[in-house]
Amino acid sequence: MVADPIRIVGGGIGGLTTALCLRHHGIACEVHERAPELNEIGAGLGLWPAPLVVFDRLGLGDAVRDLSGPWEEAGLRRADGTFMVRYTADEMIARLGGQTIGVHRGELQALLLAALPRDAVHTGAACTSVEPTPEQVRLRFEDGGEQVAAAVIAADGRRSTVRNELFGESPLHDCRAVGWRGTAPARPGADWRCPTGETWGGDVVFGVLPLSRGRMSWYAAARHFLDDGGRDELRKRFAHLHDPVSELIEATPDDQIWRDAIDDLWPVRRWVKGRVALLGDAAHPMAPDLGQGACQAILDAWSIAAQLAEHPDDPATAFTRYQRARRSRAAGVTLVARFLTNGGGFRGGPMSKVREATLSHMPPAALLRGLQSLAAGGKAAPKVRAASSA
């Protein structure tokens, strides 16, 4: 008799990476995604060194890096473009063991999907409920279908159906901030020549990460929408920032701009119920300030697969050990991201001057030391080895 596979609810970055990590350990699995098809949509996201090591272990590291664009310097800047703190790519590699790179979310998703067998991913499969028992888990879908699984990993996003069903409704916390994301195409005849990092300009933040083929991924944040949140509002809110911010906004097609209210969830104590475990945004939705949402999901995927490989006949124990290995780390990142959202560069007011003055006197090595623990990913992550501790 063929054993039931592990079923993954959600075909985003976390769900697909989980499937690849499980297959890396020889564990049978299938992915169930509610969308009718997986298209290359979405803006850019940042990948830190630790999740890149995961992709190296899966044999995809070079292909993932090919989705990014090169950068030589980064840092935090004022509205006029002067740096508060600046560091080079070489300094980041020496301290953190690698660079943070930008990739297009849809292109990364397509790369992960292509690395899986076609019959391992089922689209148009909206999971409506899970019923765990000591021996298996039964899943029900919107179209009336049912499946059984040896275990279920729920990677179904920040408004997770599985989380709300098994652990009770979890209203997301309104961070009282709003964000935009966009991807500007290559500039004809020249590259964007824009340092990676963020600009803090009074009550707004604007950040950039280069993508492959000369494109630039950008993100923006403010305290609230003033109008409808569309391009006209972007023009008004960010017009005072240095070049090429306005040009990036104007160059970005309407269908490549996304806007959202920023929310998160106070760290929860339980991600696991028997043979069901939460992963990624389903377990720890966080504000985007650190660019860690996808990164933490990828690290979850590596950890949960390693525990299932170690306890192949006892998913409940594997999931409990996964929760123990990952919960504190993800909770810490969530809280730091919330702190930055609540007190970061777009909060304006008198404290913004204090923050700028503090950062202006911070050596680049001090900032990179602060980022080093995030880059390492914790005990459950594959090790990132810095080239130097200087």
C-alpha positions as CSV (number, residue, x, y, z in Angstrom):
1,M,0.0,0.0,0.0
2,V,1.3,3.4,-1.0
3,A,1.6,5.7,2.0
4,D,-0.3,9.0,2.0
5,P,1.9,12.0,0.9
6,I,2.5,15.1,2.9
7,R,0.2,17.8,1.5
8,I,1.2,21.5,1.4
9,V,-1.6,24.0,1.3
10,G,-0.4,27.1,-0.6
11,G,1.8,27.4,-3.7
12,G,3.6,30.6,-2.9
13,I,7.4,30.9,-2.2
14,G,7.1,29.1,1.1
15,G,4.9,26.3,-0.1
16,L,7.0,25.5,-3.2
17,T,10.3,25.8,-1.3
18,T,8.9,23.4,1.3
19,A,8.0,20.9,-1.5
20,L,11.5,21.1,-2.9
21,C,13.1,20.7,0.6
22,L,10.9,17.6,1.3
23,R,11.8,16.1,-2.1
24,H,15.5,16.8,-1.3
25,H,15.1,14.4,1.6
26,G,13.1,11.9,-0.5
27,I,9.8,12.7,1.1
28,A,6.7,12.4,-1.0
29,C,4.6,15.5,-1.1
30,E,2.0,17.4,-3.1
31,V,1.1,21.1,-3.2
32,H,-2.5,22.4,-3.3
33,E,-2.9,26.1,-4.5
34,R,-6.2,28.0,-4.6
35,A,-5.3,30.1,-7.6
36,P,-6.4,28.7,-11.0
37,E,-2.8,29.0,-12.2
38,L,0.6,30.3,-11.0
39,N,1.6,33.3,-13.1
40,E,4.6,35.5,-12.9
41,I,3.0,38.3,-10.9
42,G,4.2,40.3,-7.9
43,A,6.9,42.9,-7.2
44,G,10.4,42.3,-6.0
45,L,11.6,40.8,-2.8
46,G,14.9,40.7,-1.0
47,L,16.7,37.5,-0.2
48,W,19.3,37.5,2.5
49,P,22.3,35.1,2.7
50,A,20.7,32.3,4.8
51,P,17.8,31.6,2.4
52,L,20.3,31.8,-0.5
53,V,22.2,29.0,1.2
54,V,19.0,26.9,1.3
55,F,18.7,27.3,-2.5
56,D,22.4,26.4,-2.8
57,R,21.6,23.2,-1.0
58,L,18.7,22.5,-3.3
59,G,20.9,23.1,-6.4
60,L,19.1,26.3,-7.4
61,G,21.4,28.9,-5.9
62,D,23.0,30.0,-9.2
63,A,19.6,30.2,-10.9
64,V,18.1,32.3,-8.1
65,R,21.1,34.7,-8.2
66,D,20.6,35.0,-12.0
67,L,17.3,36.7,-11.2
68,S,19.0,39.5,-9.4
69,G,21.0,42.6,-10.5
70,P,24.4,43.7,-9.3
71,W,25.0,46.4,-6.8
72,E,28.2,48.0,-5.4
73,E,27.1,50.2,-2.5
74,A,24.1,50.5,-0.2
75,G,22.9,52.3,2.8
76,L,20.4,54.7,4.3
77,R,20.0,58.1,2.7
78,R,18.3,61.4,3.4
79,A,15.7,63.0,1.2
80,D,18.4,65.0,-0.7
81,G,20.4,61.8,-1.4
82,T,23.2,62.2,1.1
83,F,24.1,59.1,3.0
84,M,23.4,58.7,6.7
85,V,25.2,55.4,6.6
86,R,26.9,53.6,3.7
87,Y,28.6,50.3,3.1
88,T,29.8,48.4,0.1
89,A,28.9,45.0,-1.3
90,D,32.3,43.7,-0.3
91,E,31.8,44.9,3.3
92,M,28.5,43.1,3.5
93,I,29.9,39.9,2.1
94,A,32.8,40.0,4.6
95,R,30.5,40.5,7.5
96,L,27.4,38.5,6.6
97,G,28.8,35.9,4.3
98,G,26.9,37.2,1.3
99,Q,24.8,40.0,-0.2
100,T,21.1,40.7,0.0
101,I,19.8,40.4,-3.5
102,G,16.6,41.4,-5.2
103,V,14.5,39.0,-7.2
104,H,11.1,39.3,-8.8
105,R,8.6,37.3,-6.7
106,G,6.8,35.9,-9.8
107,E,10.1,34.8,-11.5
108,L,11.3,33.1,-8.3
109,Q,7.9,31.3,-8.0
110,A,8.2,30.2,-11.6
111,L,11.7,28.9,-11.0
112,L,10.6,26.9,-8.0
113,L,7.6,25.5,-9.9
114,A,9.7,24.4,-12.8
115,A,11.9,22.5,-10.4
116,L,9.0,20.3,-9.3
117,P,7.3,17.5,-11.2
118,R,4.1,18.7,-12.9
119,D,1.9,16.3,-11.0
120,A,3.2,17.6,-7.7
121,V,1.3,20.9,-7.8
122,H,-2.5,21.2,-8.1
123,T,-3.9,24.6,-8.9
124,G,-7.5,25.6,-8.5
125,A,-7.6,23.7,-5.2
126,A,-8.9,26.0,-2.5
127,C,-8.6,24.2,0.8
128,T,-11.6,25.0,3.1
129,S,-10.9,22.7,6.1
130,V,-8.5,20.2,7.6
131,E,-9.4,17.5,10.0
132,P,-6.3,16.0,11.8
133,T,-6.6,12.6,13.5
134,P,-3.8,10.6,15.2
135,E,-3.3,8.6,11.9
136,Q,-3.8,11.1,9.1
137,V,-5.3,14.4,8.0
138,R,-8.3,14.9,5.8
139,L,-8.5,18.0,3.6
140,R,-11.7,19.3,2.0
141,F,-11.7,21.7,-0.9
142,E,-14.0,24.3,-2.3
143,D,-15.0,22.2,-5.3
144,G,-16.2,19.4,-2.9
145,G,-13.2,17.2,-3.3
146,E,-11.3,15.5,-0.5
147,Q,-7.8,14.3,0.0
148,V,-6.0,12.4,2.9
149,A,-2.5,13.1,3.9
150,A,0.1,11.7,6.3
151,A,0.5,15.3,7.4
152,V,-0.3,18.8,6.3
153,I,1.9,21.9,6.1
154,A,-0.2,25.1,5.8
155,A,1.6,27.8,3.8
156,D,-1.6,29.6,2.9
157,G,-0.6,33.1,3.7
158,R,-1.1,35.8,6.3
159,R,-4.9,35.2,6.3
160,S,-4.5,31.5,6.6
161,T,-7.6,29.4,6.5
162,V,-5.9,26.6,8.3
163,R,-4.6,28.8,11.1
164,N,-8.0,30.4,11.7
165,E,-9.7,27.0,11.7
166,L,-7.4,25.1,14.0
167,F,-6.3,27.9,16.4
168,G,-9.2,30.3,16.3
169,E,-9.6,33.5,14.4
170,S,-6.4,35.6,14.4
171,P,-7.2,39.2,13.4
172,L,-4.2,40.8,11.9
173,H,-2.8,43.9,13.7
174,D,-3.1,47.2,11.8
175,C,0.4,48.7,11.8
176,R,-1.1,52.1,10.8
177,A,1.1,52.3,7.8
178,V,0.7,51.7,4.1
179,G,3.1,50.4,1.4
180,W,3.6,50.3,-2.3
181,R,5.8,47.9,-4.4
182,G,6.8,48.2,-8.0
183,T,9.1,47.1,-10.7
184,A,10.5,49.6,-13.1
185,P,11.8,48.3,-16.5
186,A,15.3,48.9,-17.7
187,R,16.0,52.5,-18.6
188,P,16.8,52.8,-22.3
189,G,20.4,53.6,-23.0
190,A,21.6,53.5,-19.4
191,D,21.2,51.7,-16.1
192,W,19.5,53.2,-13.1
193,R,22.8,53.7,-11.2
194,C,20.9,53.9,-7.9
195,P,22.6,52.7,-4.7
196,T,20.7,49.9,-3.0
197,G,19.0,50.7,0.2
198,E,16.4,53.1,1.7
199,T,15.8,56.8,1.6
200,W,14.1,58.4,4.7
201,G,12.3,61.6,3.7
202,G,10.2,63.1,6.5
203,D,7.0,61.0,6.7
204,V,7.9,58.5,3.9
205,V,10.4,55.8,3.0
206,F,11.6,54.7,-0.4
207,G,13.8,51.7,-1.0
208,V,15.4,50.0,-4.1
209,L,16.9,46.6,-5.0
210,P,18.2,45.9,-8.6
211,L,16.8,43.0,-10.5
212,S,18.1,41.2,-13.6
213,R,18.0,42.7,-17.1
214,G,18.5,46.2,-15.8
215,R,15.2,46.5,-13.9
216,M,14.8,48.1,-10.5
217,S,12.5,46.8,-7.8
218,W,11.3,49.5,-5.4
219,Y,9.1,49.8,-2.4
220,A,7.6,52.8,-0.6
221,A,5.9,53.3,2.8
222,A,4.0,56.1,4.5
223,R,1.8,56.5,7.6
224,H,-1.5,56.3,5.7
225,F,-3.1,56.8,2.3
226,L,-4.1,60.4,1.6
227,D,-6.1,59.8,-1.6
228,D,-6.7,56.6,-3.4
229,G,-3.1,55.3,-3.1
230,G,-2.6,55.5,-6.9
231,R,0.2,56.9,-9.0
232,D,-0.9,60.5,-8.4
233,E,-0.5,60.0,-4.7
234,L,2.9,58.4,-5.2
235,R,3.9,61.5,-7.3
236,K,2.8,63.9,-4.5
237,R,4.2,62.0,-1.6
238,F,7.6,61.2,-3.0
239,A,8.3,64.2,-5.3
240,H,10.7,65.7,-2.7
241,L,13.1,62.8,-2.7
242,H,16.3,62.7,-4.7
243,D,16.7,61.3,-8.2
244,P,15.8,58.9,-9.6
245,V,12.8,58.2,-7.3
246,S,10.3,60.2,-9.3
247,E,11.6,58.7,-12.5
248,L,11.3,55.2,-11.1
249,I,7.7,55.8,-10.2
250,E,6.9,57.3,-13.7
251,A,8.7,54.4,-15.5
252,T,6.7,51.7,-13.7
253,P,3.6,50.4,-15.5
254,D,0.3,50.6,-13.7
255,D,0.1,46.8,-13.6
256,Q,3.5,46.6,-11.9
257,I,2.5,48.7,-8.9
258,W,0.9,47.1,-5.8
259,R,-0.4,48.9,-2.7
260,D,-1.5,47.5,0.6
261,A,-2.2,48.4,4.2
262,I,0.7,47.1,6.3
263,D,-0.3,44.6,9.0
264,D,1.2,41.8,11.1
265,L,0.4,39.4,13.9
266,W,1.7,39.4,17.4
267,P,3.8,36.2,17.7
268,V,1.6,33.2,18.5
269,R,2.7,30.4,20.8
270,R,1.5,27.5,18.6
271,W,2.1,26.7,15.0
272,V,1.4,23.0,15.3
273,K,-1.6,20.8,16.0
274,G,-0.8,17.1,15.8
275,R,-0.1,16.3,12.1
276,V,-0.7,19.9,10.9
277,A,1.9,22.7,11.0
278,L,1.8,26.3,9.9
279,L,4.7,27.8,7.9
280,G,5.7,31.2,6.5
281,D,3.1,34.0,6.7
282,A,0.5,31.5,8.0
283,A,2.6,31.1,11.1
284,H,4.2,34.6,11.5
285,P,2.9,37.3,9.2
286,M,5.2,40.3,9.6
287,A,5.6,43.9,8.5
288,P,7.9,44.3,5.4
289,D,10.5,46.6,6.9
290,L,13.3,44.1,7.2
291,G,12.4,42.3,3.9
292,Q,12.2,39.1,5.9
293,G,8.8,37.6,5.0
294,A,9.9,35.3,2.2
295,C,13.3,34.7,3.9
296,Q,11.7,33.4,7.0
297,A,9.4,31.1,5.1
298,I,12.3,29.6,3.2
299,L,14.1,29.0,6.5
300,D,10.9,27.4,7.9
301,A,10.8,25.1,4.8
302,W,14.4,23.9,5.3
303,S,13.8,23.3,9.0
304,I,10.5,21.4,8.7
305,A,11.9,19.2,6.0
306,A,14.9,18.3,8.1
307,Q,12.8,17.4,11.1
308,L,10.5,15.2,8.9
309,A,13.5,13.5,7.5
310,E,14.8,12.8,11.0
311,H,11.3,11.6,12.2
312,P,9.7,10.1,9.1
313,D,7.2,8.0,10.9
314,D,6.2,10.6,13.5
315,P,5.1,13.9,11.8
316,A,3.7,15.2,15.1
317,T,7.1,15.0,16.8
318,A,8.8,16.4,13.7
319,F,6.4,19.4,13.7
320,T,6.9,20.0,17.4
321,R,10.7,20.1,17.0
322,Y,10.3,22.4,14.0
323,Q,8.2,24.8,16.0
324,R,10.8,24.7,18.8
325,A,13.6,25.4,16.4
326,R,12.0,28.2,14.5
327,R,9.4,30.0,16.6
328,S,11.7,32.2,18.7
329,R,13.7,33.3,15.7
330,A,10.7,34.2,13.7
331,A,9.1,36.0,16.7
332,G,12.2,38.1,17.1
333,V,12.2,39.1,13.5
334,T,8.5,39.9,13.6
335,L,8.9,42.2,16.6
336,V,11.9,44.0,15.1
337,A,10.0,44.6,11.9
338,R,7.1,46.0,13.9
339,F,9.4,48.3,15.8
340,L,10.9,49.6,12.6
341,T,7.4,50.1,11.2
342,N,6.2,52.0,14.3
343,G,9.4,54.0,14.7
344,G,11.1,53.9,11.4
345,G,12.0,56.5,8.8
346,F,8.5,57.4,7.7
347,R,7.2,58.4,11.1
348,G,8.6,61.9,10.8
349,G,8.4,64.3,13.8
350,P,11.2,65.4,16.1
351,M,12.4,61.9,16.6
352,S,13.3,61.6,12.9
353,K,16.1,64.1,13.4
354,V,17.4,62.2,16.4
355,R,17.4,59.0,14.3
356,E,19.2,60.6,11.4
357,A,21.8,62.1,13.7
358,T,22.4,58.7,15.3
359,L,22.7,56.9,12.0
360,S,25.0,59.6,10.7
361,H,27.5,58.7,13.4
362,M,27.2,55.0,13.1
363,P,30.1,53.2,11.4
364,P,29.1,50.8,8.6
365,A,30.6,47.9,10.6
366,A,28.2,48.6,13.5
367,L,25.1,48.5,11.2
368,L,26.3,45.3,9.6
369,R,26.9,43.7,13.0
370,G,23.3,44.5,13.8
371,L,22.2,42.7,10.6
372,Q,24.6,39.7,11.1
373,S,22.3,37.7,13.3
374,L,19.4,38.1,10.8
375,A,21.6,36.9,8.0
376,A,22.7,33.8,9.9
377,G,19.1,32.7,10.2
378,G,19.4,30.9,13.6
379,K,20.4,27.4,14.7
380,A,17.9,25.7,12.4
381,A,19.2,27.3,9.3
382,P,22.1,26.2,7.1
383,K,25.2,28.0,8.1
384,V,26.2,31.2,6.5
385,R,30.0,31.7,6.8
386,A,31.3,35.2,6.8
387,A,34.6,35.8,5.1
388,S,35.8,38.0,8.0
389,S,34.7,39.0,11.4
390,A,36.6,42.3,11.2
